[in-house]
């Protein structure tokens, strides 16, 4: 199995050479390298039973791994409030602490994955299938999610959560709905309750406009028809806005999305993510947490995402953990986990993984089995 760790190489200081944190696990033998991965998010003998060999992988004859959960599986580190509901299912590989990046450093990740098995299409069960956590993060500051069988990516702010990409085709409507949510008073319990009811589709169409008008600020701009849809979209602005909000019904914990502020989301041509259900998807992430720049000034976070070689979105601004006030203070570490973390659900679900690599620069990634990246600058 191929593994490259830059800290072990004299060439780390050379242009194009590997640097600290650079590593690769192709899972070629059908197992995960224990020098790279921690199994602390599994229970008992689960590392051998829940991490299963898969042949062939995406690269051809070499292997991959499949992280499998069944009805009876549980997991470590489930919040206490989830236990009365049956607990959670947690089976995640975590890059070892010795290989983690400092929070705020340039970091690049690439891997291929797919999802097989039982997925609830309604009910919005929380299903996190990849997460990046910084120091003091309760929720991941970047996450891959699969609620209601819809693949999407979120970032976490100090006030709430932002949806930044989805495999649904109505990306423009989704982002318009999120803009509306950001204008609401998240501190008002009645506003939160009515907004969630609108998102869940629990408000009849004849009352949607009235309820929406009651929660929106008076100066909130309501959406006009999307470009090219002006002649066919005859809805009132209020009903159009309510329909857009209802398009977010798949989200778990929808109340968290009322706090998406100070984040700039720049989709590329409103491209949707590809769906990973039963099909391999190549993912590349460029992540830089909030940090101090060379002059010592605090700078916001950055996220760029490519899927199957196509750039999907660029996100910047105030998300994740803010940097220490003192520019010389230790910013803490950033950890990546891949696998499954969801509320307990019936059926068997598999997350297949192949060709993982991480690097401090794009050139350090191993991308030979993936779609070529476009517009990587």
Secondary structure, 3 states (H helix, E strand, C coil): CCCCCHHHCHHHHCCCCCCCCCEEECCCCCCCCCCCEECCCCCCCHHHHCEEEECCCCCCCCCEEEEEECCCCCCCCCCHHHHCCCCEEEEEEEECHHHCEECCCCEEEEEEEEEEECCCCCCCCCEEEEEEECCCCCCCCEEEECHHHCCEEEEECCCCEEEEEECCCCHHHHHHHHHHHHCCCCCCHHHHHHHHHHHCCCCCHHHHHHHHHHHCCCCCCCCCCCCCCCCCCCCCHHHHHHHHHHCCCCCCCHHHHHHCCCEEEEECCCCCCCCCECCCEEEEEEEECCEECCCCCEECEEEEEEECCEEEEEEEECCCCCCCCCCCCCCCEEEEEEEEEEECCCCCEEEEEEEEEEECCHHHCCCCCCCCCCCCC
